Amino acid sequence: MNTDGHGLLRVFAIAAAMVSVQAAHSGGPEYEVTAIIAGFACPPFGLAAVNPSALNEAGDVAGHVTCPAGVTRAFRWTAKSGLELIPMPPQTTESRASAINGSKVVGYHVISGDEFGHLGFLYDFETDQFTSLGTLSDGNWSEAHGINALGQITGFWGNNLIGFWKAFIWENGKMIDIGPSLGKADSRGFGINDNGASTGWMGVGNIIDSHAFIWDDGKVTELPFIPGGFTSEGWSLNCHLDVVGRGRFFDPELNATVWRAFAFINGQPINLGTLPGIEKSFATGINDDQTVVGFAQIPPLVAFVWQDGKMTALNELIPPGLGLDFNSAHGINQAGQIAAMAHSDDLDATVGVLLSPVGTAVPGDLDNDGQVGVKDLLILLGNWGSCEDCAACAADLDRNGVVGVSDLLILLGNWG
């Protein structure tokens, strides 16, 4: 039983047993249901809809839950604690979580009657500390959208009365405006990797001339438009500086301009296309194995996985008969786990789902020989200490930027 400050909400989570039956689909990744995350009761409307937005390396999920009556609250879900609403300041009318790393969750909250009512936040479940990220001079608004192992945060700030927004990096308790270094009238920050590189878009407007960018310690790389289109946006990036997001694309078959999933992988822009019969697509996450997740929409809303040049509906990659219809995927971790949203026939509600690849490599198998043993222990000990490059630090099993005791315990826990 969990309630917010108003004592209005009851939350619960249903943990599903591992489904060991493999999907009938062949030629692509296959997934099993690790957990189903259900929302609190919203009498007389049934259950609140659960909207996952991200997950961390431990498989903890963050996002927001919404009642049909309009109450929206940021949450974190863990296998141990279930669904927990993130504590907010008094008079908060809305909150949404955008990213999670370790025990830290970021997003934004809205406070009724406050001059600065729409502000990014950081909440640490380990220390039970809420931090408002605030905004910069001339601003009255901010959102946080990404956090990495170093505690660096990216997002955007601005003034909704004047109408400008700029990307920021937040670190060591300070918001840093990176808009000037991008050199464009408008910019947004959405993703940040464990080396501190961030991505987003910059331009006059996202439907006019936006370019995805990579900002890396002050160095700006402007990415191309989506092939065949005239904009690009970065929503997520991995440690290899591969970026995914969306771009505006003219589809000659539809004779219309539509959004299409965009990627910049191995230094090349890619139009990821869309699922058969669906107009639009959006890429929301990518891991270091270059597996991409996202969703396609109009007419239906369908989650997808893109790998090795092929986009596949997530519904085709799970065992049949589960009563789950996956409509979006919003995060993938290095183990290949996916945070997705689905309609549950059993609950007649929108739920969050944590999916895990069938036959996932055991954490700690650093030499990829199918077992965890002495060789793996020696690799871990040989990499002990801070990770200077997240792309070359496989021994950092919990992706916190350091190879240390927590990683050793994960390896020993999977010994054999």
Secondary structure, DSSP 8 states (H G I E B T S, - for coil): ----TTS------B------S--S--SS--EEEEEEE---B-TTS-B-EEEEEEE-TT--EEEEEE-TTS-EEEEEEETTTEEEE----TTEEEEEEEEEETTEEEEEEEETT-TT-EEEEEEETTTTEEEEEE--TT--EEEEEEE-TT--EEEEEEETTTTEEEEEEEETTEEEE-HHHHTSSEEEEEEE-TTS-EEEEEES-TTTT-EEEEEETTEEEE----TTBS--EEEEE-TT--EEEEEEEEETTTTEEEEEEEEEETTEEEEEE--TT--EEEEEEE-TT--EEEEEESSSEEEEEEETTEEEEGGGGS-TTS-EEEEEEEEE-TT--EEEEEEETTTTEEEEEEEEETT---TT-TT-SSS-SHHHHHHHHHT-EE-S-GGG-TT-TT-SSEESHHHHHHHHHT--
